[in-house]
Amino acid sequence: MAFDLERLFVDVFAPGDGEVVTLMHDVPRDDVPDTIVWRERRDMALSWHTRIAGVAEKYNITVNPLLTYAATGTQNGELPETGRLSDQDVRLADVIGDSTVVIAMTEFSASAPLFSFVKAHEQLRVASMPGCEKRMEETGLSADYRKIAVTCETLAPHFERADLIEVEFSTGHTCRFDVSGKRLVFQDTGLLPPRPARPHARLANLPAGEVCVNPEESRASRTAGEIPVAAGNETLLFRVEHNQIIGVLGDGSIAAEFRAMFEQEEALRNIAEVAIGCNDRAEVTGNILEDEKAGFHWAYGRSEHLGGNVGPDAFSSPDRIRHMDIVYAKDNPVVCRRLDFVDTEGQHTTGVLNGGLVI
């Protein structure tokens, strides 16, 4: 499908009379330098703002001026208190809280803190687009999101019935993730129509298309194994027990950096998410926002926005708050060779083979 921003906006938000729409993005600061890709994203945000404002009268909606704020410098860190709306200083909480639709086209992911606003304001729906690129208009953003919603609805019951998710990687290493108990299963379909009851149905990443769950985080968690991680020119091995990263094997400098990071920040050791992306237009290029919609991934760190126990207060300082995804779809350096959902009776259902969804 060729990209059509108006169609995407209508499909995602189904805007009704009186909607208040805010597009927002972060801006560089002295200790967070600008990049070419970031500048291109800000241009993209301006273009989207102009085009959506151009159809505002057609749908009887109000489009605020672009909202900007100083970059947090960390993925899913807490947002600053103030920003700029046109030429005026404003409180982010006031502008976001008075909106019904927010599109966040940011360098550093704001998904987790924006979810706090979604929980506080039942009229608010948010499309979070951290790291989005113009080229995605021709890939993941041009997908048929109604078709993706059907795929998510087909996939979600397998997560709901599972006791464990067992993963074998292309390196031969294996890890099992404990998803037992009444865990919330989230469908990021990309569809955010007005008035859904559950907060998690009012926030999506774009490009969208995944089903995810927060694994058991207690000391009794059976999440355990070895997870290979491609980082730069190194392939590391994370050792996991009781849903915690307890060691990083590798001889290079990147492995040493990870060991130091996990030693200094205990909250980052937490396995926060297990997920399968299911956007059939998503391409793997190294951009996590779109890569994760192409196949299996997991994340470490912050988890309270997915129903977990690790929130901002678990971190030693705001600049260390992170929720980081690692992807194993086709064309990634390490691929998910096989993923099985395992029920309480030990029955296996295969969900992924050689990086691709088979359900």
N, C-alpha and C positions, 0 to 999 in steps of 0.2 A: 504494500500500500504506500503510495506517495505521501509525504508528510504534509499535513494541513493543520496549522496551529489552532485555527478556530474549531475544527473537528475534534482535535485532542482536548481542548479546553471544555467543550460541551460534553464529550464522552466521559471525561474524568469527573467533572464537577456538576453536570446537569444544572447549570445556574438558573435560579429563579428570580423573580422580581425582588429588587431591593438588596441583592447581594452586595457586599463590600469586599473588593478584591485588593490585596496588597502583594506586590512583587518585591522581594528583598534580596540583597546580596551583601557579603562582607567586603571590606576594603583593606589594603595593606596598611601596616603601621611600621614604625621605625625598626622594630626587632622582628618583623614578619615581612620580608621583602616581596615585591611584586614579581610576577612571571608573565611570559607571553601568553600562556594558556589561561591564566587568571584574567588578564586584560581582555582576551577574546570572550571569556565567559561573561564579563561585565557588559561587553558590547551586545552579547546575546540576550542578556537580561533587559537591556534598553530596547532592543528590537522587539522582544516578546511583549514588553510593557506597551510599546507604541501600537502594536498590532491588536492586543487585547483591548486597549483603550479605544481603538478605532471601531470596535463592535459593541462597546458598552451600551450605547443607546438602543441597539437592536435587541439586547437582552434585558434592558432596564436595570442595569447594574451600575455601581460606582467603582471606579478604579482610582485608588490613591496614587499620589506621586511615588516614585521609587523610594523604598526605605533602605538605608545603608547603615552599617555599623562597623566598628573596628574589629578586625579578625581576631578570633579567640587564639589562633595558633595551634590548636589541638583538636583532634577529631572527637566530636560530641562533648566538648567542654561547655561549661555554662556560658550563656550569652551575657554580654555587658548590659548594664542597666539602661544606657542611653544610646541613641543613634541619631540619624538625620533623615528627615522627611522633607524632600525638596531642600530649602535653605534653612529649615528650622530644626533646632534640637528638640528631640522628643524622647519619651520613655518607650522602650520597645514594648513593654507590657501593655501600655495604653493603646498603641496602634494595632498590635497583634490581637489584643483582647476585643477590640472594636470591629475586627474584620470577621467575615464569614469564610473567606477563601484566602489562603496564603500560599504563594509559590516562592520557595527559598532556593536561589541559584547561587550556592556558596562554594568557596574554596575549601573550607573546613566544615565537616558535617555538623549540622545543627539539629539532626533528627531527634536525638534523645531529649535535649532541652525543649524543643518545640512540642514534643509529646506532653510535656508538663502543662503547656498552654492548652493543648487539646483536652486534657483531662479537666482543666479548670473552666473551659468555655464550651458548652455543649453545642453551640452553633458553629464552631470553628472546624474547618477541614484544611489540611495542610499537605501540599506536595513538596517534599524535600528532595533537592537535586544536587547534592554535594559532588563537586568534580565533574558536572555535566559538560559536554563538549558539543559544539555546533554539529559535528559529523553525526551525532546520535539522532539527529532529526531524520536521517536516512536509514537508521538501524533500529535500535530498541524503542525509540520514541514513535516510530511509525507503525508499531505493531497494532494488531486488532485487540484492544484491551477487553472486549467482551469475550473473545475467544480465550484470552489468558485467564479471565475469571472462571470460565468453565474448567480449564486445566487445574487451577488452584482448588476448585471445589472437588475435583476428582482425586487430587493428591492429599488433601487435608485429612480425610478419614484414616489414611494409613498412618499418619503421625499420631492421630488420636487413639488408635488401637494399639500402637506400639508400646512395648515395655522397654526395649532397647533398640538403638539404631547401630548396626555394625557396619564399619567401613573398612574396605581394603584399598590401599593406594597402589599406584603403578610401581612404586618402589618395593612393594611386597610387605610393607609395614601395615599394621592394623590398629584400629581403635574402636572401642564401643562407647556409645553415649547413652547414659541413663535418662530415659524420658518417661519414667514410670509415674504413676499417680495421676491426679487430675490436673495436668498441665495445660495451660492455654496454648492453643495452636493458632498462629496468626497467618492470614492470607493477605499478602500484598498484591492485590489484583490491579491496582491503579485506578479503581473506580471509587469515587468519593462523593456520592450524591448527598443531598441535604438530609438531615435528621436521622442518620443511623444511631442506634442506641449506644453501642459499645465504642469507647474512645479509640480502640485499636482499628476500628473500621473508618476512622476519620483522619488517618495519616498514612501516606504512601510515599515510597521513593519513586521517582521517575528518572529513567525508565523503570517500570514496575514489572512484577511477575516473579513471586517467590512464595513459598510456604516455610514458616520457621517456628521453632519452639525453643524455650529456655530449658536446658537440662537441669536435673536435680543437682542442687549446689551444696547440700549438707555433707557432713563428714561421712555419712552412710552412702553417699553416691557411688554407684558402680562405674561411673565414667572412668575409663582407664585404657592405656595403650601407648603407642608410639605414633606421633604425627610428623610426617616429613613436611618441611617448609622451605620453599625456594625463596631465597632473599639475595638480591644482587647476583653475584656469580657463585654463591654458596648454596648448598642444600643442607639445612639444619635438621635436627631431629628433636622434637619436643617430647619429653617423657611426661605422662599424665597419670595421676592417681587421685581418686576421690574428687574428680572434676577440677583438679588443680594442676597447673604446669609445675612440675617439681624439678625439672632439669632440662638443659639445652645441650645437646651433643653437637660438636663441630669444632674444628681447629682454627677457623678463620676469625678475622676481626669482627665480622657481623655477628657470628655466634657469641663472641665475647660481649658485644653490646647488648644482645638479648639477655644473656645471663645477668649482666649488671642491672638491666632494667627490671627484670623480675625479682632480683634480690632487693632492690631499692623500693619497689612498689608492689606490695603483696596483692592489692586488688586486681592488678593486671594478670595475675596467675589464673584467675577464674575463667572457666569455659562458659561463655555467656550465651551462645546461640548455636543451634544446628539447623541447617536450612538447605532447601533445594530450589534453585532458580528455574523458571519455566517460561521465559520469554523467547519465543522462537525466532525473533529478529535480533536478539542480543548477540554482539560479537565480542570475542575476547581480544583485548588490545593492551591489557595492563591497567586499565581504568576500573577500579573495584566497583564503582557504581553500576556499570554495565556488566562487567565480568561476572558478578555474583548472580545476575539474572539468567546466566547461561548454564548453571549447574550447581553441584554440591558445594557448600561452603560452611565454615564454622567461624566463630568469633571469640575473642577473649576480652576481658575487662568489664566495663559497665554493662549492667543487665536489667536494671529496675524497670526500664521502659518496655521490657519483654516479659515482665512478671517475675524477674529474679530479685535477688537480695542485695546486689552490689550497685549502689548509687553514688552520687558525688561525694557524700560524707565518708565513703570508704577510702578515698584517695587522700594522699598527704597534702596536696595543694591543687587548686583549680587547673593549673597548666599541665597536670599529669593525668587528668581524666581522659580516658580513651575507651572506645569500643572499636576494635579492629577486626575486620573480616579477612579471611584467607580462602582463596577460591581454587577449586580442583575440577573445573569444567574442561571440555575439550579445548586443546590448544594452549592450556596452561602447562608450565614446566613439569609439574606433578599433577596427575589426573586421578580422579576417583575411579578405580577399576571396577569396584562393585560396592553397592550400598544395599543392605537388607534391613527391612523392618522386621523385628522379632517380637511376637506377641507373648503373653504370659504363659502360654502353653509350649513355647519354643518353636512355633511355626514361623517360617521365613517367607517374606515376600520381597522380591528384588525390585528396587525402585530406580537404580542407576546402574548401567553397565558401560564401562570404558568412557566415562565422562558424560554419557547421554541419558536422558530420562527415558525409561521404558514403560512407565505406567501411563 
